[in-house]
Amino acid sequence: MADRMRPRTLDELVGQEHIVGPGKLLRKALEQGELHQSLIFWGPPGCGKTTLARLIATEVKGRFVTFSAVTSGVADVKRVVGEAKRLRSVDNRPFFLFIDEIHRFNKAQQDAFLPHIEDGTIVFIGATTENPSFEVIGPLLSRSRVFVLEALTGEQIQLILRRALEDKEQGLGKQRIQIPKDVLAFIADHAQGDARVALNALEYAASVIAKEKGKRTLTRKYAEDALQKRLAITDKEGETHYNLISALHKTIRGGDVDASLYWLARMMEAGEDPLYIARRLVRFASEDVGNADPQALVVAVAAKDAVDFIGYPECKLALAQVVVYLALAPKSNALYTAYDAAARAVHERPHYPVPLHIRNAPTPLMKDLGYGKGYMYPHDYEDAIVAQEYFPEPLAGSRFYRPKTAGFEKELRARLEAFFKRRKEAKDKE
């Protein structure tokens, strides 16, 4: 039914108003019957990528050929291009070649389209659920206009479902199925923006209750059975993977425990590698908590060890424990910025020699050359602080670590201030 209920005109299309709504450039080009630029539609499953491609070909009265990157190869491309050249010589109608899952084509396969796009033999339309900047080769991207399609809202999916229930030709209108508003909303919400999932679930549930006598009502129980378990979605190497870990990192940094647990669960329930998450949490403990709570690194490493020791799924709670701890820990990026400043000094300034007084002198020759001469052993002085410079002379007095006042760093800040004060006093006595 999902295929039967595809819109036949742009006016019937639900969603994507930001692309083909009234007054939009693509809509105007189609209404004028002119579209020569290749297109790439990037969006989640079931948002209308294939439907929109078909409508475009219909609007400009072009031929439309589709095949999937999952099952087709370069030989199929050559065959279709040959047919396109033959047909274009007959009536010069535009020939739209629609490639679903374009990200599954490798570089050589994608290269095969380029000359035929260049000479106008085909108007290429690609569809992908993956970020095209990662998955589509540069030359093909530069020759195409990329449109980002949005997941359908719950209200939009409800509209599509109501159409299917009322349509007596392509939908379920003849079956006279009753469906409460809350059940319709339940299906729409659990379809996760995917109209195909919603329509398939509705069709399956309808096929079951169609055999019932009397009033046919689609209940919540039927809807749940039709939808089955709602699976978490991620892609372990694509953009969603990085979006989710970014969400987790930023939410922990913001201190929102509940949102942090949600993003952790999104990754774990989708089958993300728990060791990858553990590594990122160890990094977070130093980058965003640092010395505001030195125990954070200990807790994060312990969680990593727990992941190694007990494995999935038992390690879920260990990761949840450290996520909660890190979210509630005092935050400081002073350590991160301090190391970054020190690294910049290393890369931007000359590599100055180590001052002689802090070099070791393991041989008589090195001692004669002044290695270690004048070194002041801190333990021989009050508070183990001496008026001694440890930087190379051109960098003398440099400051990299500037503790904040969060958590334990407040104590470290006081210690650092005491160190500089005591060292100044020692210098003044010289």
C-alpha positions as CSV (number, residue, x, y, z in Angstrom):
1,M,0.0,0.0,0.0
2,A,2.9,2.4,0.6
3,D,3.6,2.2,-3.1
4,R,0.0,2.5,-4.2
5,M,-0.6,5.6,-2.0
6,R,2.3,7.6,-3.5
7,P,1.2,11.1,-4.4
8,R,0.5,11.7,-8.1
9,T,1.0,15.5,-8.0
10,L,3.1,17.9,-6.1
11,D,0.0,19.2,-4.4
12,E,-0.7,15.8,-2.9
13,L,2.8,15.6,-1.5
14,V,2.9,15.8,2.3
15,G,5.9,17.5,3.8
16,Q,9.1,19.0,2.3
17,E,7.5,22.4,1.9
18,H,10.9,24.0,2.3
19,I,11.9,22.5,-1.0
20,V,8.7,22.3,-3.1
21,G,6.3,24.5,-1.3
22,P,4.7,27.5,-3.2
23,G,7.2,30.0,-4.4
24,K,10.3,27.7,-3.8
25,L,12.8,27.7,-6.6
26,L,12.5,24.0,-7.3
27,R,8.7,24.3,-7.5
28,K,9.0,27.2,-9.9
29,A,11.4,25.3,-12.1
30,L,9.1,22.3,-12.3
31,E,6.0,24.5,-13.0
32,Q,7.9,26.0,-15.9
33,G,8.8,22.5,-17.1
34,E,12.5,23.1,-16.9
35,L,14.9,21.1,-14.9
36,H,18.3,20.2,-16.2
37,Q,20.5,20.1,-13.1
38,S,21.2,16.8,-11.4
39,L,19.8,16.4,-7.9
40,I,20.7,14.6,-4.7
41,F,18.0,14.0,-2.0
42,W,19.4,13.4,1.4
43,G,17.0,12.5,4.2
44,P,15.9,9.7,6.6
45,P,13.9,6.7,5.4
46,G,10.3,7.2,4.4
47,C,10.4,10.9,4.0
48,G,9.6,11.0,0.3
49,K,12.8,10.9,-1.6
50,T,11.7,8.4,-4.2
51,T,8.2,10.0,-4.5
52,L,9.6,13.4,-5.1
53,A,12.0,12.1,-7.8
54,R,9.0,10.5,-9.6
55,L,6.9,13.7,-9.3
56,I,9.8,15.7,-10.8
57,A,9.9,13.5,-13.8
58,T,6.2,13.6,-14.2
59,E,6.0,17.4,-13.9
60,V,8.5,18.0,-16.7
61,K,7.1,15.2,-18.8
62,G,10.4,13.2,-18.7
63,R,11.2,9.5,-18.7
64,F,12.0,8.0,-15.4
65,V,14.2,5.0,-14.8
66,T,15.1,3.8,-11.3
67,F,17.4,1.2,-10.0
68,S,19.1,0.5,-6.7
69,A,22.7,0.8,-5.9
70,V,22.3,-2.3,-3.8
71,T,21.6,-4.6,-6.8
72,S,23.0,-2.7,-9.8
73,G,26.5,-2.1,-11.1
74,V,28.4,-0.2,-13.8
75,A,27.2,-2.6,-16.5
76,D,23.6,-1.6,-15.6
77,V,24.5,2.0,-15.8
78,K,26.0,1.6,-19.3
79,R,22.9,-0.3,-20.5
80,V,20.6,2.4,-19.2
81,V,22.7,5.2,-20.6
82,G,22.7,3.5,-24.0
83,E,18.9,3.4,-23.9
84,A,18.8,7.0,-22.8
85,K,20.8,8.1,-25.8
86,R,18.5,6.2,-28.1
87,L,15.4,7.7,-26.7
88,R,16.8,11.2,-26.5
89,S,17.5,11.0,-30.3
90,V,13.8,10.2,-30.8
91,D,12.0,13.1,-29.0
92,N,14.5,14.8,-26.8
93,R,12.5,14.3,-23.6
94,P,14.6,14.6,-20.5
95,F,15.7,11.2,-19.2
96,F,15.8,11.0,-15.4
97,L,18.0,8.3,-13.9
98,F,17.1,7.8,-10.3
99,I,19.6,6.0,-8.1
100,D,18.4,4.9,-4.7
101,E,21.0,4.3,-2.0
102,I,23.6,6.2,-4.0
103,H,26.0,6.0,-1.1
104,R,26.3,2.2,-1.7
105,F,28.1,2.8,-5.0
106,N,31.9,2.9,-4.8
107,K,34.0,5.7,-6.3
108,A,34.4,3.9,-9.7
109,Q,30.7,3.2,-10.0
110,Q,29.9,6.9,-9.2
111,D,32.5,8.0,-11.7
112,A,30.6,6.2,-14.4
113,F,27.8,8.8,-14.3
114,L,29.9,11.8,-14.8
115,P,30.4,12.0,-18.6
116,H,26.7,11.3,-19.2
117,I,25.7,14.0,-16.8
118,E,28.1,16.4,-18.5
119,D,26.8,15.8,-22.0
120,G,23.2,16.0,-20.9
121,T,22.3,12.4,-21.7
122,I,20.8,11.9,-18.3
123,V,19.5,14.0,-15.5
124,F,20.8,12.3,-12.4
125,I,18.8,12.1,-9.2
126,G,20.3,10.3,-6.3
127,A,18.8,9.5,-3.0
128,T,20.7,8.7,0.2
129,T,20.1,8.4,3.9
130,E,23.8,9.1,4.5
131,N,25.6,12.5,4.5
132,P,26.5,13.0,0.9
133,S,29.6,15.0,1.8
134,F,31.0,11.7,3.2
135,E,29.6,9.2,0.8
136,V,29.3,10.9,-2.6
137,I,32.4,11.7,-4.7
138,G,33.4,15.4,-5.1
139,P,32.9,15.6,-8.9
140,L,29.4,14.2,-8.6
141,L,28.6,16.5,-5.7
142,S,29.8,19.6,-7.7
143,R,27.5,18.7,-10.6
144,S,24.4,18.2,-8.4
145,R,22.2,20.3,-6.2
146,V,21.8,18.7,-2.8
147,F,18.4,19.0,-1.1
148,V,18.0,18.0,2.6
149,L,14.7,16.3,3.2
150,E,13.2,16.3,6.7
151,A,11.6,13.5,8.6
152,L,7.8,13.7,8.5
153,T,6.1,15.0,11.6
154,G,3.6,13.0,13.5
155,E,0.8,15.3,12.2
156,Q,1.9,14.8,8.6
157,I,2.0,11.0,9.0
158,Q,-1.5,11.1,10.5
159,L,-2.7,12.9,7.4
160,I,-1.1,10.3,5.2
161,L,-2.8,7.5,7.3
162,R,-6.2,9.2,7.1
163,R,-5.9,9.4,3.3
164,A,-5.1,5.7,3.2
165,L,-8.1,4.9,5.3
166,E,-10.4,7.0,3.1
167,D,-9.1,6.1,-0.3
168,K,-11.4,3.4,-1.8
169,E,-9.2,2.7,-4.9
170,Q,-5.6,2.5,-3.6
171,G,-6.1,2.5,0.1
172,L,-8.4,0.9,2.7
173,G,-11.6,2.9,2.1
174,K,-13.7,-0.1,1.1
175,Q,-12.9,-1.9,4.4
176,R,-14.5,0.8,6.5
177,I,-12.0,0.4,9.4
178,Q,-12.5,2.5,12.5
179,I,-9.4,3.8,14.2
180,P,-9.5,6.0,17.4
181,K,-7.5,9.2,17.3
182,D,-5.1,8.1,20.0
183,V,-4.3,4.9,18.1
184,L,-3.7,6.8,14.9
185,A,-1.4,9.1,16.8
186,F,0.4,6.1,18.3
187,I,1.2,4.6,14.9
188,A,2.3,8.0,13.6
189,D,4.6,8.6,16.6
190,H,6.2,5.2,16.5
191,A,6.9,5.3,12.8
192,Q,9.7,7.7,13.6
193,G,9.0,10.0,10.7
194,D,8.8,7.1,8.2
195,A,5.6,7.1,6.2
196,R,6.4,3.7,4.7
197,V,6.6,2.1,8.2
198,A,3.3,3.7,9.2
199,L,1.5,2.6,6.1
200,N,2.8,-0.9,6.2
201,A,1.8,-1.2,9.9
202,L,-1.7,0.1,9.1
203,E,-2.1,-2.3,6.2
204,Y,-0.9,-5.3,8.2
205,A,-3.3,-4.5,11.1
206,A,-6.1,-3.9,8.7
207,S,-5.5,-7.3,7.0
208,V,-6.0,-9.0,10.4
209,I,-9.1,-7.2,11.5
210,A,-10.7,-7.4,8.0
211,K,-11.6,-11.0,8.9
212,E,-13.5,-10.0,12.0
213,K,-17.3,-9.8,11.9
214,G,-19.2,-6.7,12.8
215,K,-17.5,-3.4,13.6
216,R,-13.9,-3.3,12.5
217,T,-11.9,-1.2,15.0
218,L,-8.1,-1.0,15.0
219,T,-7.2,-1.0,18.6
220,R,-3.9,-0.1,20.4
221,K,-3.1,-3.8,20.8
222,Y,-3.4,-4.4,17.0
223,A,-1.2,-1.3,16.4
224,E,1.5,-2.5,18.8
225,D,1.5,-5.9,17.2
226,A,1.8,-4.4,13.7
227,L,4.6,-2.1,14.6
228,Q,6.5,-4.7,16.6
229,K,9.5,-3.5,18.6
230,R,10.6,0.0,17.9
231,L,14.3,-0.3,17.0
232,A,16.8,2.4,17.8
233,I,18.5,3.7,14.7
234,T,22.2,4.5,14.3
235,D,24.9,4.0,11.7
236,K,28.2,3.0,13.3
237,E,30.4,4.7,10.7
238,G,28.1,7.5,9.3
239,E,26.8,10.8,10.4
240,T,24.2,9.6,12.9
241,H,27.0,7.8,14.8
242,Y,28.9,11.1,15.2
243,N,25.7,13.1,15.9
244,L,24.7,10.8,18.8
245,I,28.2,10.8,20.5
246,S,28.3,14.6,20.0
247,A,24.8,14.8,21.7
248,L,26.0,12.6,24.6
249,H,29.2,14.6,25.1
250,K,27.6,18.0,25.0
251,T,24.7,17.0,27.2
252,I,27.1,15.6,29.9
253,R,29.0,18.9,29.6
254,G,25.8,20.8,30.2
255,G,25.1,18.7,33.3
256,D,21.7,17.4,32.3
257,V,21.7,13.9,33.8
258,D,18.4,12.7,32.3
259,A,19.2,13.8,28.8
260,S,22.6,12.3,29.2
261,L,21.1,8.9,30.0
262,Y,18.7,9.2,27.1
263,W,21.6,9.7,24.6
264,L,23.5,6.9,26.2
265,A,20.5,4.6,25.8
266,R,20.0,5.7,22.2
267,M,23.5,4.5,21.4
268,M,23.5,1.4,23.5
269,E,20.1,0.1,22.4
270,A,21.2,0.6,18.8
271,G,24.1,-1.7,19.3
272,E,26.9,0.8,19.5
273,D,30.3,-0.5,20.6
274,P,30.3,0.1,24.4
275,L,34.1,0.3,24.4
276,Y,33.9,3.2,22.0
277,I,31.5,5.0,24.4
278,A,33.8,4.2,27.3
279,R,36.8,5.7,25.5
280,R,34.9,8.9,24.8
281,L,33.9,9.1,28.5
282,V,37.5,8.7,29.6
283,R,38.4,11.6,27.2
284,F,35.6,13.7,28.7
285,A,36.8,13.2,32.2
286,S,40.0,15.0,31.4
287,E,38.7,17.4,28.8
288,D,35.6,18.8,30.5
289,V,36.0,17.9,34.2
290,G,39.8,17.8,34.6
291,N,41.1,18.8,38.0
292,A,37.8,20.2,39.0
293,D,37.2,16.6,40.1
294,P,40.3,14.4,39.6
295,Q,38.3,11.4,40.7
296,A,36.3,11.6,37.5
297,L,39.1,10.1,35.5
298,V,39.4,7.3,38.0
299,V,35.6,6.5,37.7
300,A,35.7,6.7,33.9
301,V,38.7,4.3,33.6
302,A,37.0,2.0,36.0
303,A,33.9,2.0,33.7
304,K,36.2,1.2,30.8
305,D,37.6,-1.8,32.8
306,A,34.1,-2.9,33.6
307,V,33.1,-2.9,29.9
308,D,36.2,-5.1,29.2
309,F,35.5,-7.4,32.1
310,I,31.7,-8.1,32.0
311,G,30.9,-7.1,28.4
312,Y,27.6,-6.3,26.8
313,P,24.8,-6.0,27.9
314,E,25.8,-6.2,31.6
315,C,28.1,-3.2,31.1
316,K,25.2,-0.8,30.5
317,L,24.9,0.1,34.1
318,A,28.6,0.8,34.5
319,L,28.4,3.3,31.6
320,A,25.3,4.8,33.0
321,Q,27.0,5.2,36.4
322,V,29.9,7.1,34.9
323,V,27.6,9.2,32.7
324,V,25.7,10.3,35.8
325,Y,28.9,11.0,37.7
326,L,30.4,13.1,34.9
327,A,27.2,15.0,34.3
328,L,27.0,16.1,38.0
329,A,30.8,16.7,38.4
330,P,32.1,20.2,38.5
331,K,33.3,21.2,35.1
332,S,36.6,22.9,34.0
333,N,38.4,22.9,30.7
334,A,41.4,24.6,32.2
335,L,43.5,21.5,31.7
336,Y,42.4,21.2,28.1
337,T,43.2,24.9,27.3
338,A,46.5,24.7,29.3
339,Y,47.8,21.8,27.2
340,D,46.6,23.5,24.0
341,A,48.5,26.6,24.9
342,A,51.6,24.6,25.7
343,A,51.3,22.7,22.4
344,R,51.0,26.0,20.5
345,A,54.2,27.2,22.1
346,V,55.9,24.0,21.0
347,H,54.8,24.4,17.4
348,E,55.0,28.2,17.0
349,R,58.2,28.9,18.9
350,P,61.8,27.6,18.3
351,H,62.7,24.4,20.2
352,Y,64.9,26.1,22.7
353,P,67.6,24.0,24.4
354,V,67.0,22.7,27.9
355,P,68.6,25.2,30.4
356,L,71.9,23.8,31.7
357,H,70.9,24.0,35.4
358,I,68.1,21.5,35.0
359,R,70.1,19.0,32.9
360,N,71.5,15.8,34.3
361,A,75.3,15.4,34.4
362,P,75.9,11.6,34.4
363,T,79.5,12.0,33.0
364,P,82.5,14.1,34.0
365,L,82.5,15.8,30.6
366,M,78.9,16.9,30.9
367,K,79.6,18.2,34.4
368,D,82.6,20.2,33.0
369,L,80.3,21.7,30.4
370,G,78.0,23.1,33.1
371,Y,75.3,20.5,33.0
372,G,73.4,20.7,36.3
373,K,75.4,23.7,37.6
374,G,73.4,26.0,39.8
375,Y,70.5,23.6,40.2
376,M,68.6,24.3,43.4
377,Y,67.2,21.1,45.0
378,P,63.7,22.1,46.2
379,H,63.7,19.8,49.2
380,D,66.6,21.7,50.7
381,Y,64.4,24.8,50.9
382,E,61.4,26.0,52.9
383,D,58.1,24.8,51.4
384,A,60.2,23.1,48.7
385,I,60.0,26.3,46.6
386,V,63.0,28.0,45.1
387,A,63.6,31.1,43.0
388,Q,64.5,29.0,40.0
389,E,63.4,29.3,36.4
390,Y,62.4,26.1,34.7
391,F,61.5,27.5,31.3
392,P,64.0,28.2,28.5
393,E,64.9,31.9,28.9
394,P,62.8,33.2,25.9
395,L,59.7,31.6,27.5
396,A,60.4,32.7,31.1
397,G,57.3,33.6,33.0
398,S,54.9,31.9,30.6
399,R,51.5,30.8,32.1
400,F,49.5,27.9,30.6
401,Y,47.5,26.4,33.4
402,R,44.9,28.8,34.9
403,P,42.7,26.8,37.3
404,K,39.1,27.9,37.6
405,T,37.1,28.0,40.8
406,A,35.0,24.9,40.2
407,G,35.3,21.9,42.5
408,F,38.8,20.8,43.5
409,E,40.4,23.4,41.1
410,K,39.5,26.0,43.6
411,E,42.0,24.4,45.9
412,L,44.6,24.0,43.1
413,R,44.2,27.7,42.2
414,A,44.9,28.6,45.8
415,R,48.0,26.3,45.8
416,L,49.2,27.9,42.5
417,E,48.8,31.4,43.8
418,A,50.7,30.4,47.0
419,F,53.5,29.0,44.8
420,F,53.9,32.2,42.8
421,K,53.8,34.3,45.9
422,R,56.4,32.1,47.7
423,R,58.7,32.0,44.7
424,K,58.5,35.8,44.4
425,E,59.5,36.1,48.1
426,A,62.4,33.8,47.5
427,K,63.6,35.9,44.5
428,D,63.3,39.0,46.5
429,K,65.6,37.5,49.2
430,E,68.4,36.8,46.6
